Amino acid sequence: MTMQLKEQPEQQTNEDIHIINKKTWKEKLKDNNFVKNYSRMWPFVKPYWYRALMAMLICIPIGCLDAVIAWSLKPYMDVVLVAKEKSFFVTWGVPLAIILFTTVQGICNYLGDYLNVWVGQKIAMDLKKKLYSKLLSFETSFFDKNTSGDVVYRFNQDAEIACNGLLANLKLFVSRFFSSISLLCVLLINSWQLFIVAATVLGLALAPLAFVRKRIESAVGENVVAVSKIVTTYNESYAGNKTIASYNLQNKLFNEFSELLKSFFSIIMKITQRTAIISPITYFVISIGIASVIAFSNYLIVNEHITSGNFVSFITALVMLYQPLKSLSNNLKDVQFSFMAIERVYELIEKEPAVKNIDNPIDLNEIKNNIKFKNVNFEYNPGVPVLKDISFETHAGQTIALVGNSGGGKTTLVNLIPRFYDITGGSIEIDGIDIRNYSLHSLRDKIAVVFQDNFLFSGTIRENILLGKENATDEEIQKALQCAYLDEFVATLADGVDTYIGERGTLLSGGQKQRVAIARAFLKNAPIVILDEATSALDNKAEAVVQKAIDNLMDNRTVFVIAHRLSTVQNADRIMVVNDGRIVEAGTHEELLNIDKGAYKALYMAQFKTQPVT
């Protein structure tokens, strides 16, 4: 159950990065190859290349030592079991050699696993930091279009899958490559005739892989989308628990979740169905290979082309060579997930934020004169205008109030000032300079925003207030608490300003959360303040206290205030009525009331029907 906030852009289906277009992903996956994906990850592997190389080199003896057992069976079979000769070297040397080499292989396997995990976790940490930095750089529209599940999966789980699969697949490839080479050498040494038969069967067993790979591509993409939806459902159930309880939505959401799990189950079974088909095909082909070798061996042994020891050594090496093929379906699926994760990770890394600094931006140090909107147009979706030809000017220190019908564009208008979104036409200027020429950091440093539903981080009151100014003194914190009318409440708490407030401030009332946000804005001490319906969700008592705090915050600052309660904006220097993306009226409270059949007068009369117009 995705909850929409008003004036948010409509959900996209063609450009959102969390929606996987099957055709697009098929085209991308067709371009996937071993070298391409591993070269993409090289910048993250490079700091740890020495350990990564050691982990790979250790895989060489792990693979090569597979051939020791198969090779050692020939002399043991010919000398001890067939000729029945008493040879100390063969009788005891071969078993001891097997124990020794197997022990060495086990130690190498342990060291390889340890180094792989160490390097993998280091790479994953660096990759997650890179992705998190990228996440913090994205504009508001990115979060409008992507659910929390998409973000968690793409920025966290994809990094895990990419890094774990990167080294695990490489280790598997290296060890099996050298294992195959060494075992093929054993086959060739024992009988070149049987080697031809075995190699032919090996080629036939590998042939279905290309076919199966194509069949699982789309299903892997569907799996990613399904997992993202499941994570989103958990997040929404947590954040919306009160709404769920108050509207008795438990059964509805449970049924929706059950359907989602059914869909996920179908996708998993589709992947399994398409990959598991390799097993019976491989088993059948391998059985033909082993049977052919046994049948041909009868002729070669009888005619003394090979010995019994050659045969036993050969068949052992052959079984060891064919054994990994039986698990190819799972390996193929893991490789596909890993390569797709790398593709998705690099799509994010290479994605440029829509709102970013120009080359060589200038810093906004102070606001001396005015803020001016010049013929501003804006649209969330191409061809669907939200703001149309907005033009006005406010001087430093003035208060501009925005009123009007819901959905008219008021919040969108103020969101353009700190560049949460970039305009699609016209310009917004501060002291005659387009705000896009200022650095984002310096621009936003001069703006404090108090929203209708302010986000508080898990932690204490102090930690949340200090977000406005990290190095604030205790005296500054206390002054901010007083100006926000929060000091008396904090004094009643056992831990005072160090009281833990829970995730999103759940242990505070609505009014208390608003005052914490106002105290945070006080500490920031920005010359521009944006108040986006900061009291509309409060009861009358809480509103009265918060309004006093807001009045303190507005003092000697340039203020943009959005309000539905007109009583809170009557003293504004200028009131603008915004309807359907346009400024339909502008003036002082008295001027607007004197407009016959005016939009502001209609709003005022609707709220104060029992009061005379003054």
C-alpha positions in Angstrom: 0.0 0.0 0.0 2.0 2.9 -1.3 0.9 6.2 0.4 1.1 9.3 -1.8 1.7 12.8 -0.6 0.0 15.7 -2.3 1.8 17.6 -5.0 4.2 14.7 -5.6 4.8 13.6 -9.1 3.0 10.7 -10.6 4.7 7.4 -10.5 6.7 6.7 -13.7 6.8 3.4 -15.5 9.1 4.1 -18.4 12.0 5.9 -16.8 12.1 4.7 -13.2 15.3 2.8 -12.6 13.5 0.3 -10.4 11.2 -0.8 -13.3 13.1 -3.4 -15.4 12.1 -3.3 -19.0 12.6 -6.9 -20.1 13.8 -6.0 -23.6 16.3 -3.5 -22.2 17.7 -5.9 -19.7 17.9 -8.6 -22.4 19.9 -6.4 -24.6 22.2 -5.5 -21.7 22.6 -9.0 -20.5 23.5 -10.2 -24.0 26.5 -7.8 -23.8 27.6 -9.3 -20.4 30.8 -11.2 -20.4 33.4 -12.3 -18.0 36.1 -9.7 -18.9 33.7 -6.8 -19.1 32.1 -7.2 -15.7 35.4 -8.0 -13.9 37.1 -5.0 -15.5 34.3 -2.8 -14.3 34.9 -3.9 -10.7 38.7 -3.4 -11.0 38.7 0.2 -9.4 37.3 -1.4 -6.3 39.6 -4.4 -6.4 42.7 -2.4 -7.1 43.4 -1.3 -3.4 43.4 -4.9 -2.4 44.9 -6.5 -5.5 47.7 -8.2 -3.7 45.4 -10.2 -1.4 42.9 -10.8 -4.3 45.8 -12.2 -6.4 46.9 -14.4 -3.5 43.4 -15.7 -3.2 43.3 -16.6 -6.9 46.8 -18.1 -6.9 45.9 -20.4 -4.0 43.1 -21.7 -6.2 45.7 -23.2 -8.7 46.9 -25.9 -6.3 43.4 -26.5 -5.1 42.4 -27.3 -8.7 45.6 -29.1 -9.7 45.7 -31.4 -6.6 42.4 -32.9 -7.8 44.4 -35.0 -10.2 46.7 -36.5 -7.6 44.2 -39.2 -6.5 43.3 -40.2 -10.0 47.0 -40.2 -11.1 48.2 -42.2 -8.1 45.6 -45.0 -8.7 47.5 -46.3 -11.8 50.7 -47.5 -10.1 48.7 -48.8 -7.1 46.3 -50.8 -9.3 49.0 -52.2 -11.6 51.6 -53.0 -9.0 49.6 -54.0 -5.9 46.2 -55.2 -7.1 47.1 -56.8 -10.5 50.8 -57.8 -10.3 50.6 -58.3 -6.5 54.2 -57.1 -6.1 55.4 -56.0 -2.6 56.5 -52.4 -3.2 56.9 -50.3 -0.1 56.8 -47.1 -2.1 53.6 -48.0 -3.9 51.9 -49.8 -0.9 52.5 -47.0 1.6 53.8 -44.1 -0.5 50.7 -43.7 -2.6 48.2 -43.6 0.4 50.5 -41.3 2.3 50.9 -39.0 -0.7 47.1 -38.9 -1.0 46.8 -37.9 2.6 49.6 -35.3 2.3 48.2 -33.7 -0.9 44.6 -33.7 0.3 45.8 -32.0 3.5 47.6 -29.3 1.5 44.5 -28.9 -0.6 42.4 -28.4 2.5 44.7 -25.8 3.9 44.8 -24.0 0.6 41.0 -24.1 0.5 40.8 -22.5 3.9 43.3 -19.8 3.1 41.5 -19.1 -0.2 38.1 -18.9 1.5 39.6 -16.5 4.2 41.2 -14.2 1.7 38.1 -14.2 -0.5 35.9 -13.2 2.3 38.4 -10.5 3.5 38.8 -9.0 0.1 35.0 -9.4 -0.7 34.0 -7.6 2.4 36.5 -4.8 1.8 35.3 -4.4 -1.8 31.6 -4.4 -0.6 32.3 -1.8 2.0 33.9 0.5 -0.5 31.2 -0.1 -3.1 28.5 0.6 -0.5 30.2 3.8 0.5 30.4 4.8 -3.2 26.7 4.0 -3.7 25.6 5.7 -0.5 27.5 8.8 -1.5 25.7 8.6 -4.9 22.3 8.2 -3.1 22.9 11.3 -1.0 23.6 13.3 -4.2 20.3 12.4 -5.9 17.6 14.9 -6.3 14.2 14.7 -4.6 12.5 13.4 -7.8 14.7 10.3 -7.6 13.0 9.4 -4.3 9.6 10.4 -5.6 10.0 7.8 -8.3 11.6 4.9 -6.4 10.3 3.0 -3.4 12.2 2.3 -0.2 12.4 -1.3 -1.4 14.1 -0.3 -4.6 16.6 1.8 -2.7 17.5 -0.9 -0.2 17.9 -3.6 -2.8 19.8 -1.5 -5.4 22.1 0.3 -3.0 22.7 -2.5 -0.5 21.8 -6.0 -1.7 23.1 -5.5 -5.2 26.5 -4.5 -3.8 26.5 -7.7 -1.7 25.5 -9.8 -4.7 28.0 -8.2 -7.0 31.0 -8.5 -4.6 30.2 -11.9 -3.3 29.6 -13.3 -6.7 32.6 -11.5 -8.1 35.2 -13.4 -6.0 33.2 -16.6 -5.6 32.7 -17.0 -9.3 36.3 -16.1 -10.0 37.6 -18.6 -7.4 35.3 -21.3 -8.8 36.5 -20.5 -12.4 40.2 -20.6 -11.5 40.0 -23.8 -9.4 37.9 -25.6 -11.8 39.9 -24.5 -14.8 43.2 -25.8 -13.3 41.4 -28.9 -12.0 40.0 -29.6 -15.5 43.5 -29.0 -17.1 45.2 -31.4 -14.6 42.5 -34.0 -14.9 42.6 -33.8 -18.7 46.3 -34.3 -18.5 45.7 -37.5 -16.5 43.2 -38.6 -19.1 45.6 -38.0 -21.9 48.5 -39.7 -20.2 46.5 -42.8 -19.6 44.9 -43.1 -23.0 44.7 -40.7 -25.9 41.9 -42.8 -27.5 39.7 -42.6 -24.4 40.6 -38.9 -24.1 39.0 -38.2 -27.5 35.8 -39.9 -26.3 35.7 -38.0 -23.0 36.5 -34.6 -24.5 33.7 -35.1 -27.1 31.2 -35.9 -24.4 32.4 -32.9 -22.3 31.7 -30.6 -25.2 28.2 -32.0 -25.6 27.5 -31.6 -21.9 28.4 -27.9 -22.0 26.4 -27.1 -25.2 23.0 -26.5 -23.4 24.4 -23.7 -21.2 24.0 -21.0 -23.8 20.4 -22.0 -24.4 19.5 -22.1 -20.7 21.3 -18.7 -20.0 18.9 -17.0 -22.4 15.9 -18.5 -20.8 16.6 -17.3 -17.3 17.5 -13.6 -18.2 14.0 -12.2 -17.9 13.2 -14.3 -14.8 16.2 -12.9 -13.0 15.0 -9.4 -13.7 11.5 -10.2 -12.4 13.0 -11.6 -9.3 14.8 -8.3 -8.5 11.6 -6.4 -8.9 9.7 -8.8 -6.7 12.2 -8.6 -3.9 12.1 -4.8 -4.0 8.3 -4.9 -3.6 8.6 -7.2 -0.6 11.1 -4.9 1.1 8.8 -1.9 0.4 5.8 -3.7 1.9 7.7 -4.3 5.2 8.9 -0.7 5.3 5.4 0.7 4.7 3.9 -1.7 7.2 6.3 -0.4 9.8 5.9 3.3 8.9 2.2 3.2 8.5 1.3 1.0 11.5 -1.1 3.5 13.0 -3.0 4.0 9.7 -3.2 0.2 9.3 -4.6 -0.2 12.8 -7.0 2.8 12.6 -8.5 1.6 9.3 -8.4 -2.1 10.1 -6.3 -2.8 7.1 -4.6 -5.9 8.5 -6.6 -8.4 6.4 -6.3 -6.3 3.2 -2.5 -5.9 3.5 -2.1 -9.6 4.5 -3.9 -10.7 1.4 -1.9 -8.3 -0.8 1.3 -9.6 0.8 0.2 -13.2 0.2 -0.4 -12.4 -3.5 3.0 -10.8 -3.7 4.6 -13.9 -2.1 2.8 -16.1 -4.6 4.1 -14.0 -7.4 7.6 -14.3 -5.9 7.2 -18.0 -5.6 6.2 -18.3 -9.2 9.3 -16.4 -10.3 11.6 -18.6 -8.2 10.0 -21.7 -9.6 10.4 -20.3 -13.1 14.1 -19.7 -12.6 14.4 -23.2 -11.0 12.5 -24.8 -13.9 14.6 -23.1 -16.5 18.0 -23.9 -14.8 17.2 -27.4 -13.3 16.7 -28.7 -16.9 20.5 -28.7 -17.2 20.8 -31.5 -14.6 18.9 -34.3 -16.4 20.5 -33.4 -19.7 24.0 -33.3 -18.1 23.4 -36.6 -16.2 22.3 -38.3 -19.4 25.2 -37.0 -21.5 27.7 -37.9 -18.8 26.3 -41.4 -18.4 26.8 -41.8 -22.2 30.4 -40.6 -21.8 31.2 -43.0 -18.9 29.4 -45.9 -20.6 31.3 -45.2 -23.8 34.6 -45.1 -22.0 33.9 -48.4 -20.2 32.8 -50.1 -23.4 35.8 -48.9 -25.3 38.1 -49.7 -22.4 37.1 -53.4 -22.7 38.6 -53.5 -26.2 41.7 -51.5 -25.2 42.4 -53.7 -22.1 41.9 -57.0 -23.9 44.2 -55.9 -26.7 46.7 -54.6 -24.1 46.6 -51.0 -25.4 46.1 -49.9 -21.8 46.5 -51.6 -18.4 43.9 -52.0 -15.7 45.7 -49.2 -13.8 45.3 -46.9 -16.8 41.6 -47.7 -16.9 41.0 -47.1 -13.1 43.0 -43.9 -13.2 41.2 -42.7 -16.3 37.7 -43.5 -15.1 38.4 -41.8 -11.7 39.7 -38.7 -13.4 36.8 -38.7 -15.8 34.2 -38.9 -12.9 36.0 -36.1 -11.1 36.0 -34.0 -14.3 32.4 -34.6 -15.0 31.2 -34.1 -11.4 31.2 -30.2 -11.4 29.0 -30.3 -14.5 26.2 -31.7 -12.4 26.0 -28.5 -10.4 26.2 -26.1 -13.4 22.6 -25.0 -13.2 23.1 -23.4 -9.7 26.4 -21.9 -10.8 24.9 -20.5 -13.9 22.1 -18.9 -11.9 24.5 -17.4 -9.4 26.7 -16.0 -12.2 23.7 -14.5 -13.8 22.6 -12.8 -10.6 26.1 -11.5 -10.0 26.6 -10.1 -13.5 23.2 -8.5 -13.4 24.0 -6.9 -10.0 27.2 -5.5 -11.4 25.2 -4.0 -14.3 22.7 -2.4 -11.9 25.4 -1.1 -9.6 27.2 0.6 -12.5 24.0 2.0 -13.8 23.7 3.9 -10.5 27.4 4.9 -10.3 27.2 6.3 -13.8 23.9 8.0 -13.3 24.2 11.8 -13.1 21.9 13.6 -10.6 19.4 15.9 -12.3 20.1 18.7 -9.9 23.8 19.4 -9.6 26.4 22.1 -9.5 27.5 23.8 -12.7 31.2 24.0 -13.4 32.9 26.5 -11.1 29.8 27.6 -9.1 30.0 30.7 -6.9 29.2 30.7 -3.2 26.1 32.5 -1.8 27.5 34.3 1.3 24.6 36.6 2.1 21.3 37.9 0.8 21.5 41.6 0.4 18.6 42.7 -1.8 15.9 40.4 -3.2 14.6 37.0 -4.5 13.0 37.2 -7.9 11.0 34.6 -9.9 11.0 35.4 -13.6 8.5 33.6 -15.8 9.1 30.4 -13.9 7.7 27.2 -15.4 7.9 23.7 -13.9 6.7 20.2 -14.7 7.3 16.9 -13.0 6.4 14.9 -16.1 7.1 16.2 -19.6 4.1 17.9 -21.1 2.2 18.2 -17.8 2.9 21.8 -16.4 2.6 22.3 -12.7 3.7 25.9 -12.5 3.0 28.3 -15.3 4.7 31.6 -15.9 5.3 32.5 -12.2 6.8 36.0 -11.7 7.2 37.9 -8.4 9.8 39.6 -6.3 10.4 39.8 -2.6 12.9 41.9 -0.7 15.2 40.7 2.0 13.4 40.5 5.4 9.9 40.3 3.9 7.3 37.6 4.5 5.5 36.1 1.5 2.5 33.9 2.2 1.2 31.4 -0.3 -2.4 30.3 0.0 -4.9 28.7 -2.3 -6.6 25.4 -3.1 -4.8 22.1 -2.4 -2.7 20.9 -5.3 -2.4 24.3 -6.8 1.4 24.3 -6.7 2.3 26.1 -3.5 4.7 23.5 -2.1 6.2 23.0 -5.5 6.9 26.7 -5.8 8.9 26.9 -2.5 10.7 23.6 -3.2 12.3 25.3 -6.2 14.1 27.8 -4.0 16.5 25.3 -2.4 16.6 23.4 -5.7 14.9 20.3 -4.5 13.8 20.3 -8.2 15.2 22.4 -11.0 12.8 24.7 -13.0 12.0 23.8 -16.6 11.7 27.4 -17.8 12.4 30.9 -16.6 14.8 31.7 -13.7 14.9 32.2 -10.0 17.4 34.9 -8.9 18.9 35.9 -5.6 20.5 39.3 -5.7 20.3 39.2 -9.5 22.1 35.9 -9.9 20.4 32.7 -11.1 20.4 30.3 -8.2 21.7 27.6 -10.5 25.0 29.5 -10.6 25.4 29.2 -6.8 26.8 26.0 -5.3 24.2 23.8 -3.9 25.8 23.6 -0.5 26.0 27.4 -0.1 22.5 27.9 -1.4 20.9 25.4 0.9 23.1 26.6 3.8 21.2 29.9 3.6 17.7 28.2 3.8 15.9 26.6 6.7 12.8 24.5 6.0 10.1 23.5 8.4 7.8 21.0 6.9 4.3 19.9 7.8 5.7 16.5 8.8 9.3 17.0 9.8 11.7 14.1 9.7 13.5 13.4 13.0 16.3 11.0 13.1 16.7 8.2 15.6 18.6 9.6 18.5 18.2 12.3 21.1 16.7 15.8 21.1 20.2 17.3 21.2 21.4 15.2 18.2 18.4 16.3 16.1 18.7 20.0 17.1 22.5 20.0 16.4 21.7 19.1 12.7 21.2 22.8 12.3 24.7 23.6 13.6 27.0 20.8 14.6 29.3 22.9 16.8 26.6 24.8 18.7 27.4 25.6 22.3 25.1 24.6 25.2 24.1 28.2 25.5 23.0 28.3 21.8 21.1 25.1 22.2 19.3 26.5 25.3 18.4 29.7 23.4 17.1 27.7 20.5 14.9 25.6 22.9 13.6 28.8 24.5 12.8 30.4 21.1 11.0 27.2 20.0 9.0 27.1 23.3 10.6 23.7 24.0 12.6 24.5 27.1 9.8 23.8 29.6 9.0 20.4 28.1 12.7 19.4 28.0 13.0 20.4 31.7 10.4 17.8 32.6 12.4 15.0 31.0 14.7 12.9 33.2 17.5 13.0 30.6 16.6 16.5 29.4 17.9 17.4 26.0 19.6 14.0 25.8 16.3 12.1 25.9 16.0 9.4 23.2 13.0 10.2 21.0 12.8 7.0 18.9 12.9 6.4 15.2 11.3 9.3 13.3 10.6 10.9 16.8 7.8 8.5 17.5 8.0 9.2 21.3 7.1 12.8 20.8 3.8 14.4 20.1 3.1 16.2 16.8 3.6 19.6 18.4 6.8 18.6 20.1 8.2 17.3 16.9 7.4 20.5 15.2 9.1 22.5 17.9 12.3 20.3 17.7 12.3 21.1 14.0 11.9 24.8 14.7 14.7 24.7 17.3 16.9 23.0 14.6 16.0 25.9 12.2 16.9 28.4 14.9 20.4 26.9 15.3 20.9 27.0 11.5 20.2 30.7 11.6 19.5 30.9 7.9 18.4 34.2 6.3 15.7 32.4 4.3 13.0 30.4 6.1 10.4 28.2 4.3 7.4 27.2 6.4 5.4 24.5 4.6 2.1 24.3 6.4 4.0 23.8 9.7 0.9 24.0 11.9 -1.8 22.5 9.7 -1.6 19.0 11.3 -1.8 20.3 15.0 -4.7 20.8 17.3 -5.5 24.4 18.4 -3.5 24.2 21.7 -0.4 22.8 20.0 -0.8 25.2 17.1 -0.9 28.2 19.4 2.4 27.2 21.0 4.1 26.3 17.7 2.8 29.5 16.1 4.6 31.5 18.8 7.8 29.6 18.0 7.3 30.3 14.3 6.8 34.0 14.9 10.2 34.0 16.7 11.8 32.1 13.8 10.4 34.6 11.2 11.9 37.6 12.9 14.4 39.5 10.7 14.4 36.8 8.0 13.0 36.4 4.5 10.1 34.0 4.9 8.0 32.0 2.6 5.0 30.6 4.4 2.4 28.2 3.1 -0.8 28.1 5.2 -4.4 26.9 4.9 -5.4 28.8 8.0 -5.5 32.4 6.8 -5.4 33.7 10.4 -1.7 32.8 10.5 -0.8 34.9 7.5 -2.8 38.1 7.8 0.3 40.1 8.8 2.4 38.9 5.9 4.0 41.7 3.7 2.5 40.0 0.7 -0.1 37.3 0.2 -0.2 35.4 -3.1 -3.1 33.1 -4.1 -1.8 30.2 -6.1 -4.3 28.1 -8.0 -3.7 25.7 -10.9 -0.1 26.6 -11.1 -0.6 30.4 -11.5 -0.6 33.4 -9.2 -4.1 34.6 -9.5 -4.0 37.3 -6.9 -1.3 39.1 -4.9 -1.4 41.9 -2.2 -1.8 42.5 1.5 -4.6 41.0 3.5 -6.6 44.2 3.3 -6.0 44.7 -0.4 -7.1 41.2 -1.2 -10.2 41.4 0.9 -11.2 44.5 -1.1 -11.3 42.6 -4.4 -14.9 41.9 -5.2 -15.4 38.2 -5.8 -11.7 37.6 -5.4 -10.2 34.2 -4.8 -8.6 35.2 -1.4 -11.9 36.8 -0.2 -13.7 33.6 -1.1 -11.2 31.5 0.9 -11.4 34.0 3.8 -15.3 34.0 3.9 -15.3 30.1 3.8 -13.1 30.0 6.9 -14.7 32.9 8.8 -18.4 32.7 7.9 -19.5 33.8 11.3 -17.1 36.7 11.5 -17.5 40.1 9.8 -15.0 41.1 7.1 -12.5 43.6 8.5 
